[in-house]
Amino acid sequence: MDIVQPKDLEQSLGLAKRRHAELCRQNRIFNARNRIIGGDAEAWDIQLHDQKIREATEKARHETFAAEMRRSDKTTCTLEDRERRDRKNLCKAITDFQQSLQKPESRREFDLSDPLALKKDLPARRSDNDDRNTVSGMQRFMGEDLNFHERKKFQQEQNREWSLQQQRERKNARADHKRAEDLYMKTRLQFDETAKQLQNLESATRKAVRAAVQEFNKSQALESAERKSLEKKQEQEDNLAEISNLLRGDLLSENPQQAASSFGPHRVVPDRWKGMTRGQLEQVRLVQKQQVQEKLRIQEEERQRDQEWDWQRVQNARTSVLMERQRRRQQRDLRRALDCSNLGLAREQLLQKKLMKEVCTDHPTEDYFTQFNTRSR
């Protein structure tokens, strides 16, 4: 049995302290919520101080707002009391005004509810000519003829006036008729006299006109006969001249000079041209032959040019085929070389894998990974 020495106790106590400190350190380090190691404590203190200042400022601002609200509430209550008092005084003033200046007797519709209306009202009928005697009042009826005497007197006076007026109108009408008849007779006599004078004047004028027309017709007949004879003579002369011109002119003789134009020897007058001469026809045929020969020459040149182009096209195609064959041959050689190289690399890789399997036999297990991050040191 071993004896426990004080030195052993001290060592055990020191070891226990170190273990406890290590556990506390691990708790501080591995606990992300309570860990402060690796952080800026001064910055955190400054932030905490700033936060306290903001809270104090916010609290002071809220208190200021509360005081302002209390003052506003007090002012509002005072204004409401004043408004209530003013409204009460206004209602009282309105009531006094109505009682003193707006009495029921001064209203416009007071007569509808006046208790003394019957005493103040007029009687239903004061006389036959009362304006208030309407049909609905049944104070006057049809057929009573209350104004018989006045109406009869008025009708007699009216008949007398009508009779006098008719007499005056009849007398005036007779006078007007007589004046109209006298005026008509005078006018008729004047018209007859004027018509007689106009008839005599018309007869004389007709005689003079008839004589003048006869003289004019005679002179016109003489002039017409003379003009016809002259026209006939002129027509005969014109016909003879036309026949002579046709016989001697260039139209029937077909003179080629008549088609010559004043714009140059190469121009002709279309309506006088009789066709080309023999020399002109030969010149045209010669030009046509030259054109045919020129066209044949151009066709031959084009044929030769086409043959040359065809030969060049065939040569180019042959060259392209040869170059394509050479390119394919080179690609085939390159592919073969690449395949050989890849095959060699594959063999080397396979040998390397086999070598690694034979040499590297120690593989890591889970215990190897769990030994990390277990201490704070």
Buried (B, 14 or more C-beta within 10 A) or exposed (E): EEEEEEEEEEEEEEEEEEEEEEEEBEEEBEEEEEEEEEEEEEEEEEEEEEEEEEEEEEEEEEEEEEEEEEEEEEEEEEEEEEEEEEEEEEEEEEEEEEEEEEEEEEEEEEEEEBEEEEEEEEEEEEEEEBEEBEEEEEBBEEEEEEEEEEEEEEEEEEEEEEEEEEEEEEEEEEEEEEEEEEEEEEEEEEEEEEEEEEEEEEEEEEEEEEEEEEEEEEEEEEEEEEEEEEEEEEEEEEEEEEEEEEEEEEEEEEEBEBBBEEEEEEEBEEEBEEEEEEEEEEEEEEEEEEEEEEEEEEEEEEEEEEEEEEEEEEEEEEEEEEEEEEEEEEEEEEEEEEEEEEEEEEEEEEEEEEEEEEEEEEEEEEEEEEEEEEEBE
